Amino acid sequence: MRVSGVDPVRRVLRDGVVGPRSVTAPRGTAARSVRAGLGDERGSAPAEFAMVGALLTVLTLAVLQLGLSLLVRNTLIDSAAEGAHIAALADNTLADGEQRTRELISSAIGDEYAHDVTAAVVRYRGTAAVEVTVRAPLPLLGLFGPDRVVEVSGHAPRETLR
């Protein structure tokens, strides 16, 4: 239904008048109070966007950091296993395995992760084996974190010449 060419809802919002009388108060204040009641959400979209954007950014960075931590851990495990294989060869020493492990870690991650590498001959599942152990920082913020938190080992059966 149209009243004098204006939609009734728009007329109430514009003038604050329903029929011949005003909604709450004189003409000007009624229009403001109706608009104020409907405009409570005004400006909330930018604030909501900023809060949700910040939350999603933090969540994305946390997932990336978790991925980096897993990458570092898996690289350390692989390097320790490779070093154990080198040290387990019949004509190599434990120092050769340690050196190879340090080289792999230094080239893949960085020198600060290759400081604490040890190799030893142990009994592993009933046989003589070489165990290379790496202790390295846990990357919590980028590649920075507390030292010697991650400890991984690689094993290889010891070869002998008989």
Backbone hydrogen bonds, N-H to C=O, Kabsch-Sander energy under -0.5 kcal/mol:
donor,donor_aa,acceptor,acceptor_aa,energy
3,V,6,V,-2.0
4,S,2,R,-0.6
6,V,3,V,-2.1
11,R,7,D,-2.3
12,V,8,P,-2.3
13,L,9,V,-2.4
14,R,10,R,-2.8
15,D,11,R,-3.6
16,G,11,R,-0.7
16,G,12,V,-1.8
17,V,11,R,-0.6
18,V,21,R,-1.7
19,G,17,V,-0.6
21,R,18,V,-1.1
23,V,16,G,-2.6
30,A,26,P,-2.2
31,A,27,R,-1.5
32,R,28,G,-1.7
33,S,29,T,-2.6
34,V,30,A,-2.5
35,R,31,A,-2.2
36,A,32,R,-2.7
37,G,33,S,-2.1
38,L,34,V,-1.7
39,G,35,R,-1.7
40,D,37,G,-0.6
42,R,39,G,-1.6
44,S,41,E,-2.1
47,A,43,G,-1.0
48,E,44,S,-2.9
49,F,45,A,-2.7
50,A,46,P,-2.3
51,M,47,A,-2.3
52,V,48,E,-2.9
53,G,49,F,-2.8
54,A,50,A,-2.2
55,L,51,M,-2.3
56,L,52,V,-2.7
57,T,53,G,-2.1
58,V,54,A,-2.4
59,L,55,L,-2.4
60,T,56,L,-2.5
61,L,57,T,-2.5
62,A,58,V,-2.2
63,V,59,L,-2.1
64,L,60,T,-2.3
65,Q,61,L,-2.4
66,L,62,A,-2.3
67,G,63,V,-2.3
68,L,64,L,-2.3
69,S,65,Q,-2.5
70,L,66,L,-2.3
71,L,67,G,-2.3
72,V,68,L,-2.5
73,R,69,S,-2.4
74,N,70,L,-2.7
75,T,71,L,-2.3
76,L,72,V,-2.4
77,I,73,R,-2.3
78,D,74,N,-2.4
79,S,75,T,-2.5
80,A,76,L,-2.5
81,A,77,I,-2.3
82,E,78,D,-2.3
83,G,79,S,-2.6
84,A,80,A,-2.2
85,H,81,A,-2.1
86,I,82,E,-2.1
87,A,83,G,-2.6
88,A,84,A,-1.7
89,L,85,H,-0.6
89,L,86,I,-1.0
92,N,89,L,-1.5
97,G,93,T,-1.3
98,E,94,L,-2.2
99,Q,95,A,-2.6
100,R,96,D,-2.3
101,T,97,G,-2.2
102,R,98,E,-2.5
103,E,99,Q,-2.3
104,L,100,R,-2.4
105,I,101,T,-2.4
106,S,102,R,-2.8
107,S,103,E,-2.2
108,A,104,L,-1.8
109,I,105,I,-3.0
110,G,105,I,-1.7
113,Y,110,G,-1.3
114,A,111,D,-1.8
116,D,135,R,-0.7
117,V,115,H,-1.0
118,T,133,T,-2.6
120,A,131,E,-2.0
122,V,120,A,-0.6
122,V,129,A,-3.0
124,Y,122,V,-0.7
124,Y,127,T,-2.9
125,R,123,R,-0.5
127,T,124,Y,-1.3
129,A,122,V,-3.1
130,V,156,A,-3.1
131,E,120,A,-3.1
132,V,130,V,-0.5
132,V,154,G,-2.6
133,T,118,T,-3.0
133,T,131,E,-0.5
134,V,152,V,-2.9
135,R,116,D,-2.3
136,A,150,V,-2.7
138,L,146,P,-2.0
140,L,138,L,-0.7
140,L,144,F,-2.3
141,L,144,F,-2.4
144,F,141,L,-1.7
149,V,136,A,-1.1
149,V,146,P,-0.6
150,V,136,A,-2.3
151,E,149,V,-0.5
152,V,134,V,-2.4
154,G,132,V,-2.4
156,A,130,V,-1.6
158,R,128,A,-2.3
159,E,88,A,-2.5
162,R,160,T,-0.7
